[in-house]
């Protein structure tokens, strides 16, 4: 009987531990500021499904454009404007207006 109780406790611990570790994470909102002709921070590490919001806090217009193929682009963001992207893949991006401005999205 004692062995059955021990096995039951171990089995329940495994089941509960598995249930906790596989619980889906709630998507997060990550903010990247555009200021002083830079993306701040210039590299963000996120989970697939998280959303990144770029806010232009600079005095001039910028955009956010996927660097390799232009798969996504914000359009022109005037000072004070923002744009959001739900992340699906890693990417390098830039401001196509000021191509020295670059950033990176990494997945955990």
N, C-alpha and C positions, 0 to 999 in steps of 0.2 A: 504493500500500500504506500509505503514511504517513497519508493521509486516512481510510482505513478504520480504522486504529488510533485516530486522534483521535475519529472518530465513535463507535467502540465505547466509548472511555473516557467520552465525554460522555453517551452513552446509559446506561451503567452508573451514572454519578453521578446522573442523573435518576431512574432506577429506585430506587436505594438511598435517595436523598433523599426520594422519595415514600413509600417503605415506612416510613421512620422518622417522618415527619411525620403519617402517618395511623394510627399504632399507637394502639390504645385505651388510655386512661388508667385506671389502677386506682382504683376509688372510694376516697375519703378519709373519715376520721371526724373531724368537727369538733365541738369541745366548747363549749357555751355554759353559763356558770354563772348561776344565779339567786341573787343575793345583794344585800343592802342594798336590797331592793325594786326591783331592776333586772335586766335581761338583760345579761350581760357576755360578749362584746361585744353591743351591741344591733343591729348589722348584720353579717351574714356574707355573703361572696361565695363561692359554691361552683359546682361543675359538676353538671349533672343526673346523678343516680345516687349522689352523695355522701350520706353519712349525717350528720345533726346529732344530737348527744346533749345534752340539757338536763339539768343536775344541780342539784337544789335544795340550795344551801348556806346558805339563809336559815333563820331560826328559826320561820317560819310556812309553812303550806301555800300552794302556787301551782299554776297549771296553764299549759299552752301551747295556745292556741286560734287557729286561722286566723281572721283578723279579719273578712273580708268575708262569708263564708257559713257559717263554722264547718265547712268541708269536712273538717278534721281537728282532733282535740283529744286532749290527753294524759290527761285525767282528773286528779283531784286528786293532786298530788305532795307528800307530806309531806317534812319536812326529811330530807335524805340520799337521797331517792329520785331516780331518773333515768328518762328516756324518750327513745326514738330515733325518728327519722323519716328515711326515704330520700327525698331531695328529687327532685321531678318538675317543679316550677314555682316561679317567684318568688312570694313571699307576704309580706304583713304579718301579724303575729301579736301577741297580747297575752295577759296573764293575765286571764281573765274574772272572777277573784275580786278583783283589784286592777287595774282597767282603765286606770290611769295607766301601768302597765308595758307597754311596747311594744317590738317588735323587727321586723326585716326580713330576709328571705332574698332575695338577688340572685343571678342566674345569670351566670357568665362567658360 
